[in-house]
Amino acid sequence: MKHLLATLLCSTLSFASINNITSFEANFIQSVTDDKNTSLKYSGYIAAQKPQNAVWNYMEPIKKDVFITERSVTIIEPEIEQVIIRKIESNFDFFMMIKNAIEIDKNTYKAQYKKANFTIKMKNNLIKSISYKDEFENDVVISFEKQKQNSKINKKKFIPIIPAEFDIIRD
């Protein structure tokens, strides 16, 4: 759970627009490195579409799906047969934040949310990576491969399917 906010921020950031991106799909590798230089790596797939719809399908090291809408986050954890549903209190527009990111050089942008600073790297007009320090002072880098921008995404992809036997926790 401690990475929920970081995941929420990055998931929204990763599909937000510097160049008027309306949708984003990619494979990702997320590395989280602590102050002792210990790293955890996660990998999977992300699909996102404006206004604030996203799904992160974590595949390694464990399977987990994170669905994000403007008002809620739904986390489905098949290995423990559990679903967590949380309301999002903030109405902050992540897409607008990215659109207003400041260009540092040809392929690097800086964006800020609250006290966190995000570095967005571009390559061939595609978001290549996002890096930041999370609320626990961990260095987080999310790298993207096989990116698709502005393609049509079926809206059903953003609707969680919760197995009847899973426990549901509402926050």
JOVENLIN-V759836 format. One record per helix or strand of 3 or more residues. SS is the DSSP state (@ for helix, = for strand). FROM is the first residue (numbers start at 1). TO is the last residue. If there is no record, write none. Layout:
BEGIN
SS/FROM/TO ; SS/FROM/TO
END
This chain:
BEGIN
@/4/15 ; =/23/33 ; =/39/49 ; =/53/60 ; =/64/68 ; =/72/77 ; @/78/80 ; =/82/87 ; @/94/99 ; =/102/105 ; =/108/113 ; =/116/123 ; =/126/133 ; =/139/149 ; @/155/158 ; =/167/170
END
